[in-house]
Protein backbone atom coordinates (compact mmCIF):
# COMPACT_ATOMS: atom_id res chain seq x y z
CA UNK A 1 0.00 0.00 0.00
CA UNK A 2 1.49 3.32 -1.10
CA UNK A 3 2.01 5.95 1.57
CA UNK A 4 -0.41 8.88 1.33
CA UNK A 5 0.66 12.28 2.66
CA UNK A 6 -1.30 15.50 3.14
CA UNK A 7 0.30 18.77 2.07
CA UNK A 8 -0.82 22.34 2.67
CA UNK A 9 0.76 25.29 0.88
CA UNK A 10 -0.43 28.85 1.52
CA UNK A 11 -0.55 31.71 -0.89
CA UNK A 12 1.85 34.56 -0.38
CA UNK A 13 1.47 38.25 0.22
CA UNK A 14 4.26 40.73 -0.55
CA UNK A 15 4.21 43.28 2.26
CA UNK A 16 7.03 45.46 0.93
CA UNK A 17 9.38 45.42 -2.03
CA UNK A 18 7.09 44.31 -4.87
CA UNK A 19 8.89 44.04 -8.25
CA UNK A 20 12.34 44.05 -6.66
CA UNK A 21 12.88 40.32 -7.23
CA UNK A 22 13.05 40.61 -11.00
CA UNK A 23 14.68 44.06 -10.75
CA UNK A 24 17.52 42.65 -8.63
CA UNK A 25 17.98 39.77 -11.04
CA UNK A 26 19.12 42.24 -13.71
CA UNK A 27 22.30 42.75 -11.67
CA UNK A 28 23.69 39.88 -13.75
CA UNK A 29 23.84 42.30 -16.68
CA UNK A 30 24.33 45.62 -14.88
CA UNK A 31 26.53 45.46 -11.81
CA UNK A 32 25.44 48.96 -10.77
CA UNK A 33 21.94 47.74 -9.94
CA UNK A 34 21.24 47.64 -6.21
CA UNK A 35 20.03 44.19 -5.04
CA UNK A 36 16.30 43.88 -4.54
CA UNK A 37 14.74 43.08 -1.19
CA UNK A 38 11.18 42.08 -0.36
CA UNK A 39 9.27 41.25 2.79
CA UNK A 40 6.89 38.40 2.06
CA UNK A 41 4.61 36.23 4.14
CA UNK A 42 2.47 33.20 3.61
CA UNK A 43 -1.23 33.74 4.20
CA UNK A 44 -3.84 31.66 5.98
CA UNK A 45 -5.55 30.69 2.73
CA UNK A 46 -4.00 28.02 0.56
CA UNK A 47 -4.19 24.68 -1.18
CA UNK A 48 -4.50 21.27 0.49
CA UNK A 49 -3.79 18.04 -1.34
CA UNK A 50 -3.20 14.33 -0.87
CA UNK A 51 -0.19 12.82 -2.59
CA UNK A 52 1.30 9.36 -3.05
CA UNK A 53 3.84 7.63 -5.27
CA UNK A 54 2.70 6.55 -8.72
CA UNK A 55 4.20 5.14 -11.92
CA UNK A 56 3.07 8.25 -13.82
CA UNK A 57 2.57 11.89 -12.92
CA UNK A 58 -1.09 12.48 -12.12
CA UNK A 59 -2.78 15.66 -10.96
CA UNK A 60 -6.47 15.82 -10.06
CA UNK A 61 -8.67 18.63 -8.81
CA UNK A 62 -12.17 17.85 -7.62
CA UNK A 63 -13.44 20.73 -5.52
CA UNK A 64 -16.50 22.92 -5.72
CA UNK A 65 -14.70 26.19 -6.47
CA UNK A 66 -13.41 25.13 -9.90
CA UNK A 67 -14.51 22.55 -12.50
CA UNK A 68 -13.30 18.99 -12.05
CA UNK A 69 -10.08 18.53 -14.00
CA UNK A 70 -7.41 15.87 -14.23
CA UNK A 71 -4.07 15.44 -15.94
CA UNK A 72 -1.89 12.37 -16.45
CA UNK A 73 1.46 11.98 -18.15
CA UNK A 74 4.31 9.47 -18.17
CA UNK A 75 7.32 10.58 -16.14
CA UNK A 76 9.05 11.61 -19.33
CA UNK A 77 10.99 14.88 -19.46
CA UNK A 78 10.14 15.70 -23.08
CA UNK A 79 6.40 15.07 -22.69
CA UNK A 80 6.18 17.06 -19.46
CA UNK A 81 8.17 19.96 -20.90
CA UNK A 82 5.84 20.18 -23.86
CA UNK A 83 2.86 20.42 -21.53
CA UNK A 84 4.65 23.08 -19.46
CA UNK A 85 5.29 25.20 -22.57
CA UNK A 86 1.66 24.97 -23.67
CA UNK A 87 0.49 27.46 -21.06
CA UNK A 88 -2.63 25.40 -20.41
CA UNK A 89 -4.15 24.81 -16.96
CA UNK A 90 -1.65 22.07 -16.07
CA UNK A 91 1.48 23.78 -17.39
CA UNK A 92 2.67 24.74 -13.87
CA UNK A 93 2.51 21.26 -12.38
CA UNK A 94 4.04 19.75 -15.53
CA UNK A 95 6.91 22.24 -15.36
CA UNK A 96 7.86 21.20 -11.83
CA UNK A 97 7.41 17.49 -12.61
CA UNK A 98 9.67 17.80 -15.65
CA UNK A 99 12.36 19.44 -13.53
CA UNK A 100 12.16 16.70 -10.90
CA UNK A 101 12.26 14.02 -13.58
CA UNK A 102 15.23 15.56 -15.35
CA UNK A 103 17.43 16.37 -12.37
CA UNK A 104 16.36 14.00 -9.58
CA UNK A 105 15.40 10.91 -11.61
CA UNK A 106 12.42 10.14 -9.40
CA UNK A 107 9.31 8.14 -10.15
CA UNK A 108 5.86 9.63 -10.49
CA UNK A 109 3.41 11.01 -7.99
CA UNK A 110 -0.35 11.23 -7.85
CA UNK A 111 -1.70 14.47 -6.40
CA UNK A 112 -5.32 15.26 -5.66
CA UNK A 113 -6.38 18.74 -4.58
CA UNK A 114 -8.88 18.31 -1.75
CA UNK A 115 -9.36 21.93 -0.70
CA UNK A 116 -8.57 25.37 -2.09
CA UNK A 117 -9.24 28.53 -0.10
CA UNK A 118 -6.69 30.58 -2.03
CA UNK A 119 -8.12 33.26 -4.32
CA UNK A 120 -6.94 32.83 -7.92
CA UNK A 121 -5.23 35.62 -9.89
CA UNK A 122 -5.29 38.14 -7.04
CA UNK A 123 -1.60 38.87 -6.60
CA UNK A 124 -1.34 36.06 -4.05
CA UNK A 125 0.66 33.63 -6.23
CA UNK A 126 -1.77 30.77 -6.60
CA UNK A 127 0.37 29.40 -9.44
CA UNK A 128 3.47 29.47 -7.24
CA UNK A 129 1.58 27.70 -4.47
CA UNK A 130 0.68 24.90 -6.89
CA UNK A 131 4.33 24.63 -7.97
CA UNK A 132 5.53 24.48 -4.37
CA UNK A 133 2.89 21.85 -3.66
CA UNK A 134 4.23 19.59 -6.41
CA UNK A 135 7.86 20.11 -5.33
CA UNK A 136 6.99 19.28 -1.71
CA UNK A 137 5.17 16.12 -2.79
CA UNK A 138 8.23 14.80 -4.65
CA UNK A 139 10.53 15.84 -1.80
CA UNK A 140 8.56 14.10 0.95
CA UNK A 141 7.55 10.99 -0.97
CA UNK A 142 11.00 10.27 -2.35
CA UNK A 143 13.02 11.40 0.69
CA UNK A 144 15.05 13.98 -1.22
CA UNK A 145 15.93 15.87 2.02
CA UNK A 146 15.48 19.28 0.44
CA UNK A 147 15.19 22.17 2.82
CA UNK A 148 12.54 24.86 2.41
CA UNK A 149 14.69 27.00 0.15
CA UNK A 150 15.52 23.95 -1.94
CA UNK A 151 11.81 23.25 -2.46
CA UNK A 152 11.28 26.92 -3.25
CA UNK A 153 14.02 26.90 -5.89
CA UNK A 154 12.63 23.82 -7.64
CA UNK A 155 9.17 25.37 -7.70
CA UNK A 156 10.65 28.51 -9.28
CA UNK A 157 12.60 26.71 -11.98
CA UNK A 158 9.63 24.51 -12.70
CA UNK A 159 7.43 27.55 -13.23
CA UNK A 160 10.09 29.09 -15.44
CA UNK A 161 9.45 26.26 -17.90
CA UNK A 162 5.96 27.66 -18.48
CA UNK A 163 4.98 30.86 -20.33
CA UNK A 164 4.60 32.45 -16.88
CA UNK A 165 7.48 34.66 -15.82
CA UNK A 166 6.99 34.80 -12.10
CA UNK A 167 9.48 36.51 -9.84
CA UNK A 168 11.63 34.83 -7.23
CA UNK A 169 9.53 36.06 -4.31
CA UNK A 170 6.42 34.16 -5.43
CA UNK A 171 7.68 30.86 -4.01
CA UNK A 172 8.07 32.36 -0.54
CA UNK A 173 4.87 30.47 0.23
CA UNK A 174 7.21 27.49 0.80
CA UNK A 175 8.08 29.05 4.17
CA UNK A 176 4.49 28.81 5.40
CA UNK A 177 2.64 31.55 7.24
CA UNK A 178 5.79 33.32 8.38
CA UNK A 179 7.22 36.67 7.29
CA UNK A 180 10.60 36.46 5.60
CA UNK A 181 13.09 38.91 4.15
CA UNK A 182 14.28 37.98 0.67
CA UNK A 183 17.31 39.56 -1.00
CA UNK A 184 17.74 39.24 -4.77
CA UNK A 185 21.30 39.78 -5.99
CA UNK A 186 21.48 38.59 -9.59
CA UNK A 187 20.93 34.84 -9.49
CA UNK A 188 21.69 34.74 -5.76
CA UNK A 189 18.87 34.77 -3.25
CA UNK A 190 19.00 34.98 0.54
CA UNK A 191 16.04 34.29 2.79
CA UNK A 192 15.84 35.18 6.49
CA UNK A 193 12.89 34.72 8.79
CA UNK A 194 11.68 37.82 10.56
CA UNK A 195 11.02 37.51 14.28
CA UNK A 196 7.98 39.58 15.11
CA UNK A 197 7.94 41.70 18.21
CA UNK A 198 4.15 41.74 18.39
CA UNK A 199 1.02 40.66 16.51
CA UNK A 200 0.10 42.28 13.21
CA UNK A 201 -3.52 42.23 12.10
CA UNK A 202 -3.72 42.46 8.32
CA UNK A 203 -6.68 42.46 5.97
CA UNK A 204 -6.25 41.88 2.26
CA UNK A 205 -9.03 42.14 -0.26
CA UNK A 206 -9.69 41.36 -3.90
CA UNK A 207 -10.76 44.70 -5.38
CA UNK A 208 -13.03 42.88 -7.85
CA UNK A 209 -11.70 45.07 -10.65
CA UNK A 210 -9.47 44.57 -13.70
CA UNK A 211 -5.75 44.91 -14.25
CA UNK A 212 -3.21 43.80 -16.82
CA UNK A 213 -0.26 42.34 -14.94
CA UNK A 214 1.64 41.51 -18.12
CA UNK A 215 1.55 45.14 -19.26
CA UNK A 216 2.59 46.46 -15.83
CA UNK A 217 5.64 44.23 -15.70
CA UNK A 218 6.56 44.87 -19.34
CA UNK A 219 6.39 48.65 -18.90
CA UNK A 220 8.40 48.67 -15.66
CA UNK A 221 10.92 46.30 -17.19
CA UNK A 222 11.81 48.94 -19.78
CA UNK A 223 14.00 50.52 -17.11
CA UNK A 224 16.23 47.41 -17.00
CA UNK A 225 19.00 46.48 -17.22
CA UNK A 226 20.17 49.98 -18.27
CA UNK A 227 18.03 53.12 -17.87
CA UNK A 228 17.67 55.39 -20.90
CA UNK A 229 16.08 58.47 -19.33
CA UNK A 230 15.39 60.15 -16.01
CA UNK A 231 12.08 58.33 -15.56
CA UNK A 232 13.76 54.96 -15.87
CA UNK A 233 16.55 56.05 -13.52
CA UNK A 234 13.86 56.87 -10.95
CA UNK A 235 12.45 53.35 -11.31
CA UNK A 236 15.84 51.81 -10.56
CA UNK A 237 16.29 54.15 -7.60
CA UNK A 238 12.89 53.30 -6.10
CA UNK A 239 13.27 49.54 -6.61
CA UNK A 240 16.91 49.61 -5.52
CA UNK A 241 18.41 52.07 -3.06
CA UNK A 242 15.12 53.49 -1.77
CA UNK A 243 13.59 50.04 -1.42
CA UNK A 244 16.55 48.84 0.63
CA UNK A 245 15.97 51.73 3.02
CA UNK A 246 12.21 51.15 3.27
CA UNK A 247 12.43 47.39 3.78
CA UNK A 248 15.16 47.88 6.37
CA UNK A 249 12.87 50.16 8.36
CA UNK A 250 9.96 47.76 7.90
CA UNK A 251 11.94 44.88 9.39
CA UNK A 252 12.94 47.07 12.31
CA UNK A 253 9.31 47.99 13.01
CA UNK A 254 8.13 44.38 12.65
CA UNK A 255 10.80 43.07 15.01
CA UNK A 256 10.01 45.74 17.59
CA UNK A 257 6.25 45.25 17.27
CA UNK A 258 5.72 48.88 16.21
CA UNK A 259 2.54 48.49 14.15
CA UNK A 260 1.83 52.23 14.08
CA UNK A 261 5.16 53.07 12.43
CA UNK A 262 4.78 50.10 10.10
CA UNK A 263 1.42 51.43 8.93
CA UNK A 264 2.88 54.88 8.28
CA UNK A 265 5.66 53.23 6.30
CA UNK A 266 3.06 51.45 4.15
CA UNK A 267 1.59 54.85 3.24
CA UNK A 268 5.04 56.23 2.49
CA UNK A 269 5.94 53.28 0.27
CA UNK A 270 2.67 53.66 -1.65
CA UNK A 271 3.24 57.41 -2.20
CA UNK A 272 6.71 56.66 -3.51
CA UNK A 273 5.36 54.00 -5.85
CA UNK A 274 2.65 56.32 -7.18
CA UNK A 275 5.03 59.23 -7.69
CA UNK A 276 7.93 57.40 -9.32
CA UNK A 277 6.56 54.20 -10.88
CA UNK A 278 3.02 55.07 -11.97
CA UNK A 279 4.30 57.26 -14.88
CA UNK A 280 5.81 54.13 -16.44
CA UNK A 281 2.37 52.53 -16.81
CA UNK A 282 -0.34 55.10 -16.00
CA UNK A 283 -3.11 53.12 -17.71
CA UNK A 284 -2.80 50.35 -15.10
CA UNK A 285 -1.10 51.95 -12.10
CA UNK A 286 -3.48 54.90 -11.72
CA UNK A 287 -5.68 52.20 -10.14
CA UNK A 288 -8.81 54.19 -9.17
CA UNK A 289 -10.40 51.36 -7.18
CA UNK A 290 -7.23 50.76 -5.15
CA UNK A 291 -6.89 54.45 -4.33
CA UNK A 292 -10.54 54.72 -3.41
CA UNK A 293 -9.81 52.26 -0.60
CA UNK A 294 -6.87 54.38 0.57
CA UNK A 295 -9.16 57.43 0.69
CA UNK A 296 -12.06 55.65 2.40
CA UNK A 297 -12.66 57.31 5.78
CA UNK A 298 -13.95 54.08 7.31
CA UNK A 299 -10.78 52.25 6.28
CA UNK A 300 -8.64 55.06 7.66
CA UNK A 301 -10.40 54.92 11.01
CA UNK A 302 -9.78 51.21 11.44
CA UNK A 303 -6.21 50.97 10.15
CA UNK A 304 -2.65 52.20 10.55
CA UNK A 305 -1.97 52.12 6.82
CA UNK A 306 -2.59 50.43 3.47
CA UNK A 307 -0.85 49.76 0.16
CA UNK A 308 -1.15 47.77 -3.03
CA UNK A 309 -0.13 44.16 -3.50
CA UNK A 310 2.08 42.38 -6.02
CA UNK A 311 2.17 44.14 -9.38
CA UNK A 312 -0.07 46.85 -7.85
CA UNK A 313 -2.91 48.16 -10.01
CA UNK A 314 -6.55 47.35 -9.31
CA UNK A 315 -5.87 43.82 -8.10
CA UNK A 316 -5.53 43.43 -4.34
CA UNK A 317 -5.14 45.80 -1.40
CA UNK A 318 -3.47 45.10 1.95
CA UNK A 319 -4.46 46.98 5.09
CA UNK A 320 -2.83 46.90 8.53
CA UNK A 321 -5.69 47.01 11.04
CA UNK A 322 -5.25 48.65 14.43
CA UNK A 323 -6.23 45.57 16.39
CA UNK A 324 -8.13 42.30 16.17
CA UNK A 325 -11.54 43.94 16.47
CA UNK A 326 -10.67 46.50 13.79
CA UNK A 327 -9.52 43.65 11.57
CA UNK A 328 -12.92 41.98 11.89
CA UNK A 329 -14.77 45.22 11.22
CA UNK A 330 -12.65 45.91 8.14
CA UNK A 331 -13.41 42.50 6.66
CA UNK A 332 -17.13 42.99 7.28
CA UNK A 333 -17.10 46.51 5.82
CA UNK A 334 -15.15 45.64 2.67
CA UNK A 335 -17.32 42.63 1.97
CA UNK A 336 -20.75 43.96 2.92
CA UNK A 337 -20.44 47.64 2.00
CA UNK A 338 -17.91 47.65 -0.82
CA UNK A 339 -18.57 44.27 -2.41
CA UNK A 340 -15.01 43.03 -2.17
CA UNK A 341 -13.77 39.61 -1.12
CA UNK A 342 -11.76 40.23 2.04
CA UNK A 343 -9.58 37.97 4.18
CA UNK A 344 -7.86 38.14 7.55
CA UNK A 345 -4.13 37.57 8.02
CA UNK A 346 -2.80 37.61 11.57
CA UNK A 347 0.95 37.40 12.03
CA UNK A 348 2.05 36.56 15.55
CA UNK A 349 5.52 36.35 17.09
CA UNK A 350 7.09 32.94 16.60
CA UNK A 351 9.65 31.43 18.89
CA UNK A 352 13.26 31.73 17.85
CA UNK A 353 13.88 28.23 19.22
CA UNK A 354 13.32 25.81 16.33
CA UNK A 355 15.94 23.16 17.09
CA UNK A 356 16.31 20.59 19.86
CA UNK A 357 19.23 18.45 21.01
CA UNK A 358 18.86 15.19 22.95
CA UNK A 359 21.95 13.25 24.11
CA UNK A 360 21.10 9.52 24.19
CA UNK A 361 24.50 7.88 23.87
CA UNK A 362 24.65 6.44 27.39
CA UNK A 363 24.53 2.69 27.99
CA UNK A 364 22.00 2.83 30.82
CA UNK A 365 24.06 1.05 33.46
CA UNK A 366 21.47 1.62 36.18
CA UNK A 367 18.87 -0.30 34.14
CA UNK A 368 21.14 -3.27 33.42
CA UNK A 369 20.45 -6.07 32.46
CA UNK A 370 17.45 -4.69 30.51
CA UNK A 371 19.83 -2.45 28.56
CA UNK A 372 21.58 -5.49 27.14
CA UNK A 373 18.64 -5.80 24.77
CA UNK A 374 16.92 -2.40 24.71
CA UNK A 375 18.06 1.19 24.71
CA UNK A 376 17.20 2.96 27.96
CA UNK A 377 15.28 5.61 26.02
CA UNK A 378 13.08 2.92 24.47
CA UNK A 379 11.76 1.61 27.77
CA UNK A 380 7.96 1.63 27.44
CA UNK A 381 5.58 3.98 29.21
CA UNK A 382 1.82 4.38 28.90
CA UNK A 383 1.00 7.83 27.54
CA UNK A 384 -2.13 9.81 28.35
CA UNK A 385 -3.71 8.65 25.08
CA UNK A 386 -3.50 5.07 26.34
CA UNK A 387 -0.82 3.97 23.89
CA UNK A 388 2.30 2.12 25.02
CA UNK A 389 5.24 4.11 23.68
CA UNK A 390 9.00 4.22 23.99
CA UNK A 391 9.85 7.09 26.32
CA UNK A 392 11.90 8.80 23.59
CA UNK A 393 8.82 8.87 21.34
CA UNK A 394 6.81 10.64 24.04
CA UNK A 395 9.54 13.27 24.16
CA UNK A 396 9.74 13.62 20.37
CA UNK A 397 5.98 13.96 20.03
CA UNK A 398 6.02 16.86 22.45
CA UNK A 399 8.73 18.56 20.41
CA UNK A 400 6.74 18.01 17.25
CA UNK A 401 3.59 19.42 18.83
CA UNK A 402 5.30 22.65 19.92
CA UNK A 403 6.74 23.35 16.48
CA UNK A 404 10.36 22.21 16.79
CA UNK A 405 11.58 21.84 13.21
CA UNK A 406 14.89 20.00 13.63
CA UNK A 407 15.97 17.46 16.24
CA UNK A 408 19.51 16.23 16.81
CA UNK A 409 20.06 12.94 18.64
CA UNK A 410 23.56 12.44 20.01
CA UNK A 411 24.20 8.71 19.79
CA UNK A 412 26.89 6.04 19.70
CA UNK A 413 27.92 5.00 16.23
CA UNK A 414 26.61 1.45 16.58
CA UNK A 415 23.16 2.74 17.58
CA UNK A 416 22.47 4.65 14.36
CA UNK A 417 20.97 1.71 12.41
CA UNK A 418 18.55 1.05 15.28
CA UNK A 419 17.30 4.63 15.40
CA UNK A 420 17.03 4.85 11.62
CA UNK A 421 15.10 1.62 11.47
CA UNK A 422 12.61 2.82 14.06
CA UNK A 423 12.06 6.40 12.89
CA UNK A 424 12.86 6.41 9.18
CA UNK A 425 12.11 2.99 7.74
CA UNK A 426 8.53 1.79 7.10
CA UNK A 427 7.07 -1.26 8.79
CA UNK A 428 7.06 -4.42 6.77
CA UNK A 429 3.93 -4.83 4.66
CA UNK A 430 3.02 -7.82 6.83
CA UNK A 431 3.10 -5.83 10.06
CA UNK A 432 1.53 -2.74 8.50
CA UNK A 433 -1.42 -4.80 7.29
CA UNK A 434 -2.14 -5.90 10.85
CA UNK A 435 -2.57 -2.35 12.12
CA UNK A 436 -5.94 -0.67 12.49
CA UNK A 437 -6.64 2.39 10.33
CA UNK A 438 -5.98 4.58 13.37
CA UNK A 439 -2.61 2.97 14.01
CA UNK A 440 -1.69 3.26 10.33
CA UNK A 441 -2.18 7.00 10.65
CA UNK A 442 -0.04 6.93 13.79
CA UNK A 443 2.67 5.08 11.86
CA UNK A 444 2.70 7.99 9.39
CA UNK A 445 3.18 10.37 12.30
CA UNK A 446 6.22 8.45 13.54
CA UNK A 447 7.75 8.65 10.07
CA UNK A 448 6.97 12.35 9.80
CA UNK A 449 8.70 12.99 13.13
CA UNK A 450 11.59 10.88 11.88
CA UNK A 451 12.06 13.32 9.01
CA UNK A 452 12.97 15.98 11.57
CA UNK A 453 15.70 13.86 13.15
CA UNK A 454 19.40 13.97 12.38
CA UNK A 455 22.24 12.24 14.22
CA UNK A 456 25.57 13.24 15.70
CA UNK A 457 28.01 10.54 16.77
CA UNK A 458 29.70 10.78 20.18
CA UNK A 459 32.85 8.72 19.80
CA UNK A 460 33.81 8.90 23.47
CA UNK A 461 31.78 9.52 26.60
CA UNK A 462 33.40 12.24 28.64
CA UNK A 463 30.50 13.80 30.50
CA UNK A 464 27.21 15.51 29.76
CA UNK A 465 28.91 18.72 28.63
CA UNK A 466 31.07 16.77 26.21
CA UNK A 467 27.98 15.10 24.75
CA UNK A 468 26.20 18.44 24.27
CA UNK A 469 29.33 19.87 22.64
CA UNK A 470 29.05 17.34 19.81
CA UNK A 471 25.98 19.20 18.51
CA UNK A 472 27.74 22.56 18.05
CA UNK A 473 27.63 22.45 14.23
CA UNK A 474 23.97 21.43 14.23
CA UNK A 475 23.01 24.50 16.27
CA UNK A 476 24.68 26.90 13.80
CA UNK A 477 24.89 29.50 16.56
CA UNK A 478 21.14 29.44 17.21
CA UNK A 479 19.52 28.95 20.62
CA UNK A 480 18.42 25.34 21.06
CA UNK A 481 16.20 23.34 23.37
CA UNK A 482 18.33 20.79 25.20
CA UNK A 483 16.56 17.80 26.73
CA UNK A 484 17.58 14.63 28.53
CA UNK A 485 16.84 11.42 26.70
CA UNK A 486 15.68 9.65 29.86
CA UNK A 487 13.25 12.34 31.06
CA UNK A 488 9.67 13.00 29.97
CA UNK A 489 7.28 15.74 31.03
CA UNK A 490 3.65 16.12 31.99
CA UNK A 491 2.15 19.60 32.06
CA UNK A 492 -0.53 20.66 34.50
CA UNK A 493 -1.93 23.00 31.84
CA UNK A 494 -2.80 22.84 28.15
CA UNK A 495 0.68 24.18 27.35
CA UNK A 496 3.45 21.53 27.25
CA UNK A 497 6.32 22.08 29.66
CA UNK A 498 8.84 22.58 26.86
CA UNK A 499 6.64 25.24 25.26
CA UNK A 500 6.34 27.01 28.60
CA UNK A 501 10.13 27.11 28.74
CA UNK A 502 10.45 28.47 25.20
CA UNK A 503 7.83 31.13 25.91
CA UNK A 504 9.84 32.24 28.93
CA UNK A 505 12.98 32.43 26.80
CA UNK A 506 11.15 34.52 24.18
CA UNK A 507 10.13 36.98 26.86
CA UNK A 508 13.50 37.35 28.57
CA UNK A 509 15.87 36.65 25.70
CA UNK A 510 18.61 34.94 27.67
CA UNK A 511 19.71 31.39 28.45
CA UNK A 512 17.00 29.58 30.38
CA UNK A 513 17.09 26.48 32.58
CA UNK A 514 13.91 24.69 33.62
CA UNK A 515 13.93 23.86 37.34
CA UNK A 516 11.56 22.32 39.87
CA UNK A 517 11.33 22.26 43.62
CA UNK A 518 12.73 19.22 45.44
CA UNK A 519 12.98 18.25 49.14
CA UNK A 520 16.11 19.26 51.04
CA UNK A 521 17.09 15.63 51.56
CA UNK A 522 17.42 15.14 47.78
CA UNK A 523 19.74 18.06 46.99
CA UNK A 524 22.80 15.81 47.27
CA UNK A 525 21.73 14.09 44.04
CA UNK A 526 21.24 17.15 41.81
CA UNK A 527 22.65 20.40 40.54
CA UNK A 528 20.88 23.12 42.54
CA UNK A 529 20.08 26.62 41.26
CA UNK A 530 19.39 29.68 43.40
CA UNK A 531 18.89 33.38 42.74
CA UNK A 532 16.28 36.12 42.88
CA UNK A 533 12.78 36.06 41.46
CA UNK A 534 12.29 38.25 38.42
CA UNK A 535 8.49 38.33 38.34
CA UNK A 536 5.57 38.42 40.70
CA UNK A 537 4.48 34.93 39.65
CA UNK A 538 7.79 33.67 41.07
CA UNK A 539 8.38 31.26 38.21
CA UNK A 540 11.37 33.07 36.67
CA UNK A 541 14.53 33.69 38.63
CA UNK A 542 17.80 35.38 37.80
CA UNK A 543 20.35 32.73 38.75
CA UNK A 544 23.08 33.85 41.07
CA UNK A 545 24.44 30.53 42.27
CA UNK A 546 24.80 27.02 40.87
CA UNK A 547 26.02 24.16 42.99
CA UNK A 548 26.52 20.58 41.84
CA UNK A 549 25.23 18.03 44.40
CA UNK A 550 25.67 20.15 47.54
CA UNK A 551 25.25 18.74 51.04
CA UNK A 552 22.18 19.71 53.05
CA UNK A 553 23.97 22.18 55.32
CA UNK A 554 25.41 24.12 52.38
CA UNK A 555 22.05 24.12 50.64
CA UNK A 556 20.25 25.51 53.70
CA UNK A 557 22.85 28.25 54.10
CA UNK A 558 23.23 29.39 50.49
CA UNK A 559 20.68 27.83 48.14
CA UNK A 560 17.31 28.16 49.83
CA UNK A 561 14.64 30.19 47.95
CA UNK A 562 11.54 31.72 49.53
CA UNK A 563 8.18 32.02 47.81
CA UNK A 564 4.80 33.29 48.93
CA UNK A 565 3.74 29.66 49.31
CA UNK A 566 6.78 28.34 51.16
CA UNK A 567 9.71 29.83 53.01
CA UNK A 568 12.24 27.17 52.10
CA UNK A 569 12.55 25.79 48.54
CA UNK A 570 15.36 24.11 46.62
CA UNK A 571 15.40 24.04 42.84
CA UNK A 572 17.00 21.30 40.79
CA UNK A 573 17.27 20.89 37.04
CA UNK A 574 13.95 19.83 35.50
CA UNK A 575 15.70 18.21 32.53
CA UNK A 576 15.18 20.95 29.91
CA UNK A 577 17.34 23.91 28.92
CA UNK A 578 17.48 26.72 26.38
CA UNK A 579 21.15 26.76 25.46
CA UNK A 580 22.66 29.74 23.63
CA UNK A 581 25.86 30.16 21.65
CA UNK A 582 27.62 31.47 24.78
CA UNK A 583 27.34 28.03 26.41
CA UNK A 584 28.77 26.30 23.35
CA UNK A 585 31.62 28.81 23.23
CA UNK A 586 32.49 27.98 26.81
CA UNK A 587 32.22 24.23 26.15
CA UNK A 588 34.65 24.70 23.27
CA UNK A 589 37.18 26.27 25.65
CA UNK A 590 36.68 23.47 28.16
CA UNK A 591 37.22 20.80 25.51
CA UNK A 592 40.20 22.53 23.92
CA UNK A 593 41.86 23.18 27.30
CA UNK A 594 40.71 19.87 28.79
CA UNK A 595 38.96 21.55 31.71
CA UNK A 596 37.32 18.70 33.63
CA UNK A 597 35.63 17.99 36.92
CA UNK A 598 35.81 14.45 38.24
CA UNK A 599 37.35 13.47 34.92
CA UNK A 600 34.47 14.80 32.78
CA UNK A 601 33.46 17.88 30.78
CA UNK A 602 30.53 19.19 32.82
CA UNK A 603 27.63 21.18 31.39
CA UNK A 604 26.97 22.69 34.82
CA UNK A 605 30.43 24.28 34.80
CA UNK A 606 29.73 25.88 31.44
CA UNK A 607 26.36 27.17 32.62
CA UNK A 608 27.94 28.63 35.75
CA UNK A 609 30.57 30.43 33.66
CA UNK A 610 27.95 31.97 31.34
CA UNK A 611 25.81 32.89 34.34
CA UNK A 612 28.67 34.86 35.79
CA UNK A 613 29.71 36.49 32.52
CA UNK A 614 26.39 37.34 30.88
CA UNK A 615 23.60 36.19 33.18
CA UNK A 616 21.15 33.32 32.98
CA UNK A 617 17.57 32.66 34.03
CA UNK A 618 15.76 29.70 35.54
CA UNK A 619 12.11 28.93 34.89
CA UNK A 620 9.70 26.79 36.90
CA UNK A 621 7.29 25.01 34.52
CA UNK A 622 3.79 24.18 35.69
CA UNK A 623 4.18 20.44 35.40
CA UNK A 624 6.17 17.39 36.39
CA UNK A 625 9.25 15.70 34.98
CA UNK A 626 9.55 11.91 35.07
CA UNK A 627 12.86 10.09 35.03
CA UNK A 628 13.45 6.60 33.63
CA UNK A 629 17.17 6.56 34.35
CA UNK A 630 17.09 4.13 37.28
CA UNK A 631 14.85 1.33 38.51
CA UNK A 632 13.09 3.30 41.26
CA UNK A 633 12.42 6.33 39.07
CA UNK A 634 11.26 4.14 36.20
CA UNK A 635 8.80 2.34 38.46
CA UNK A 636 7.32 5.68 39.58
CA UNK A 637 7.16 6.92 35.99
CA UNK A 638 5.46 3.78 34.77
CA UNK A 639 2.82 4.05 37.51
CA UNK A 640 2.16 7.79 37.50
CA UNK A 641 2.98 9.20 34.07
CA UNK A 642 -0.02 9.81 31.82
CA UNK A 643 -2.54 9.68 34.64
Secondary structure, DSSP 8 states (H G I E B T S, - for coil): ---EEEEEEEEEEEEE-TTHHHHHHGGGT-TTS--EEEEEEEEEEEEEEEEEEESSEEEEE--TTS--EEEEE-S-HHHHHHHHHHTSTTHHHHHHHHHHHHHH---EEEEEEEEE-S-SSSSS-HHHHHHHHHHHHHHHHTT----HHHHHHHHHHHHTTSS----GGGGGGGG-S-EEEEEEETTEEEEEE---SS-EEEEEEE------HHHHHHHHGGG-SS--SHHHHHHHHIIIIIHHHHHHHHHHHHHHT-HHHHHHHHHHHHHHHHHHTGGGSHHHHT-HHHHHHHT-HHHHHHEEEEEE-TT-SSSEEEEEESSHHHHHHHHHHHHHTS--EEEEEEE----S--EEEEE-----GGGTTGGGTS-GGG-EEE-TTS-EEEHHHHHHHHHHHTT--EEEEEE-GGGHHHHHHHHTS---HHHHHHS-HHHHHHHHHHHHHHTTEEEEE-SS---HHHHHHTTHHHHTT--EEEEETTEEEEESSSS-HHHHHHHHHHHH-S-EEEEEEE-GGGGGGSEEEEEEE-STTS-EEEEEEEEES--HHHHHHHT-B--SS-S-BEEEEEEEEEE-HHHHHHHHHHHHTT--BTTB--HHHHHHHHHHHH--EEE--SEEEEE-SSHHHHHHHHHHTT-
